[in-house]
Amino acid sequence: MTLAEVVQKLKANSARWLGSEFEWQKGYGAFSVSPSLLATVQRYIRNQEEHHRKRSFEEEFVALLRRSGVAYDAERLFVA
């Protein structure tokens, strides 16, 4: 199963589960994580609210794209 298929199934099933109170955005980003960094990622997720007081999600996502060498169009990145 491709990543796009997994996201599509997740979105479809979770939208039904959550009902009309929730709406998925049109786009998404996905990055793989080395098993050796799993604890670091888990710690980040647990502290995400505090972390985003210092740096917005958008700032952090762009930094992650840059560090990963992913090309992106800044004009279209966070279009609603």
C-alpha positions in Angstrom: 0.0 0.0 0.0 1.4 3.4 -0.9 1.6 6.3 1.6 -1.1 8.1 -0.4 -3.4 5.1 0.0 -2.8 4.9 3.7 -3.5 8.6 4.2 -6.7 8.3 2.1 -8.0 5.4 4.1 -7.1 7.1 7.4 -8.9 10.3 6.3 -12.0 8.5 5.2 -12.3 6.3 8.3 -11.4 8.9 10.8 -13.8 11.5 9.2 -16.7 9.0 9.6 -15.6 8.3 13.2 -15.2 11.9 14.2 -18.4 13.0 12.4 -19.2 16.4 11.0 -17.2 18.2 13.8 -13.9 17.6 12.0 -12.6 18.4 8.5 -9.3 17.2 7.0 -7.1 19.5 5.2 -6.5 18.8 1.5 -2.7 18.3 1.7 -0.4 16.5 4.0 3.3 15.9 4.6 4.9 12.6 5.7 8.5 11.8 6.7 10.0 8.5 7.7 11.9 8.2 10.9 14.8 6.0 11.7 14.1 3.5 14.5 17.1 4.9 16.4 15.3 8.3 16.6 11.9 6.9 17.8 12.3 8.1 21.4 13.2 11.6 20.1 10.1 11.8 18.0 7.9 10.5 20.8 9.3 13.1 23.1 8.7 15.8 20.5 5.1 14.7 20.1 4.5 14.7 23.9 5.9 18.3 24.1 4.5 19.6 20.9 2.2 22.2 22.4 5.0 23.8 24.4 7.4 23.5 21.5 5.1 25.5 19.2 5.0 28.4 21.6 8.5 29.1 20.4 8.1 28.2 16.8 4.9 27.9 14.7 4.0 24.8 12.9 4.5 26.5 9.6 8.0 27.7 10.5 8.9 24.2 11.8 7.5 22.4 8.7 9.5 24.7 6.3 12.6 24.0 8.3 12.0 20.3 8.1 11.5 20.5 4.4 14.8 22.4 4.0 16.7 20.0 6.2 15.4 17.1 4.3 16.2 18.7 0.9 12.5 18.6 -0.2 11.7 21.2 -2.9 8.5 23.2 -2.3 6.6 26.1 -3.6 6.3 28.7 -0.7 3.4 30.4 -2.4 1.3 27.2 -2.4 2.5 25.5 0.8 -0.1 26.6 3.3 -3.0 27.6 0.9 -6.4 26.9 2.4 
